[in-house]
Amino acid sequence: MNNHIFRGGAIRAALTVLSLATLLSGCTPLPGPSGAPTATPVVTAAPTATPQPTPTPTPSPTAKPTAKPTPKPTAKPTAKPTPKPTAAPAKSSGARKLDPNGKMVALTFDDGPHAKITRRIADCLEQYGGRGTFFVLGDRVAEHRGTLSRVAAAGHQIGSHTWSHKNLQKLSAEGVASEVRRAQSAIGEVTGSAPRILRPPYGATGDTARAAIRNANLAIVNWSVDSEDWKSRDADAIVREVMNNVKDGDIVLMHDLYASTAEAVERLVPRLTKAGYQLVTVDELYRLRGDSLELYRLRGDSLKAGKLHFKNPL
């Protein structure tokens, strides 16, 4: 019995030593009395929090004081120039004083109107108390209504140069009538009255053309002096041609298409005026001088429909 007790105590002591050894070595413990392994409690260390750096507060930008705009000096109002009074349109030829016994010349212009050239010529004539005669193409009227209206209102005479500058000698009676009729309508719509005189393109007429023009109640007016501005296009040559050939009662042919013609007119008008010429329209020339000149006694003393006055000398 004692023997048995001794053995049991020895076994317990051995198991105790073995358990301690196991704990010290970290190995799996032997099963306990119930046969299940005894779990060794694992102590989990609480994680040490890494201290976050305290953010340095970003200083708010100091607002720069807003610069006040430097006030611009108030500009003194510029005194507006006193507008010069606009010259009233020249009165019609009926208000002009013309000497029936004085020298006269009619400056005439074909193929217009032209916005700049026609106005420039008219301005020059008016400056010296003169008037001209403008033989207008019907197909140019719509584009230059203002110019035509201004020239007619100033007392210049407006004649027809047909609708589109066709050679009337080469047209039928109906063709001539159409050229004349369309031009009369276009011009009359702007000026308030249809022309009384017509200059045929190239000065060309024939029996057929004259009959058609007579039916339209128009007188045919050509020229006695050709400035040849259409050929030279040179102001010096134009002035020389006119001054070398002009005489009392002449009708001078020019064209209000060329700057050289306008320049020539600006030189001719003062020279002719200084030489004693009155610058008149074709109508004034016939009305005031009538049959007093040999020229008219030979070629007609009035503007009669269908009659050819001043036959082209070429």
Secondary structure, 3 states (H helix, E strand, C coil): CHHHHHHHHHHHHHHHHHHHHHHHHCCCCCECCCCCECCCCCCCCCCCCCCCCCCCCCCCCCCCCCCCCCCCCCCCCCCCCCCCCCCCCCCCHHHCCCCCCCEEEEEEEEEECCCCHHHHHHHHHHHCCCCCEEEECHHHCHHHHHHHHHHHHCCCEEEECCCCCCCHHHCCHHHHHHHHHHHHHHHHHHHCCCCCEECCHHHCCCHHHHHHHHHCCCEEECCCEECCHHHHCCHHHHHHHHHHHCCCCEEEEEECCCHHHHHHHHHHHHHHHHCCEEEECHHHHHHHHHHHCHHHHHHCCCCCCCCEECCCCC
